[in-house]
Amino acid sequence: MNSRLKAEHMDDLFNAILSLQTIDECYNFFEDLCTINELHAMEQRFQVARMLDRGQLYSEIVQETGASTATISRVNKCLTYGTDGYRTVIDRIKQEDE
């Protein structure tokens, strides 16, 4: 866990997210919480993480997502040296798809 991020109010936010039960509730909550650009940025980073996990090349990822190589490098660094947040979610999605 990232101690720089840990705080009571952050716990409140994450508990609110964990209380969401449907995709529609997620859309509604995140549309209220974030700007459209913030949501698109998060969506793009997650798409990049999944593509990197599949072994796709930076050039393919740039072409398909429009992400900069700096964004791709940042996501790759998180996948390799991060707190395993991406890894946890990607692995769970893979298990659900099987």
N, C-alpha and C positions, 0 to 999 in steps of 0.2 A: 504494500500500500504506500502511496506517495504521501509522506507526512506534510509536505508543503500544501497539499490539497485538503487534507483532513480538517474538518471544522463542523461544528454543530449545524450550522445552516446548510452546509453542503450535504450533511446526512439527511436533513429535511428534504432537500431537493431529490436526492437519490431514493429516499423512501417514497416520495410522491411518484417518481417514475416507476418504481417497483409495484405500486398500487394499480397501475394501468392494466386493464384486462383484455382489451381488444385493439386491433389495428386502428379502428376509428377513434378510440380514445387517445391513442398515441398521436394520430394526426391532429386532433383537436388540441391536445395539451401542448405539443411542440409548436404548433402554429401560433398559439397564444404566447408561448415562452420565447421563441426565437424569431429572428427575421427570416425571410425566405432565403436570403443569401447565406445566412449561418447554417440553415438546414441543408442547403445544397452543398456547402463546403463539407459538412459532416458526412453526407451521403457519398460525396466523391471520395473522401478519405477511406471510407469503409469499402467502397468498390475497389479502390486501389489496393487495399490490404488483401482482399479476396483474390485479386488478380496476381499479386505478388506470391501469395500462398500457392497458387496454381502453377507458378514458375514462369509467368509471362514476362516478356522483355519490357524494359522501360519504354522503348519506342512504340510497342503495341499499346501499352497503357496510356501513353500520351495521346495517341491517335483515337483510342476508344473513349477516354474519359475527358480529355482536354486538360488534365492535371499537369502542372508544371513538373519538371524533373526535380525541382527542390521539394515539392510536396511528396512526390513519389519516394525520394530519398528519406524524407522525414518519417513517412509511414514505414518504410523498410527498416529504418533504425529502431522504431518502436517494436516492430515484429521481431527483430533480432535481439535487442537489448532492453526492451521496455518491461513493463510490469505484467505482461501476458494478458492484457485486457483484450486485444484483438484476437490473440490465440484462443482464449477461452471461448469467445463467441463464435469464431470461425469453426472450431472443433465441434461445438454443440450443434451448429447448423449442419455440418457434415453428417453427424450422427442422426439427426432428424431426417435428413434426405435419404439415408440408407434404408 
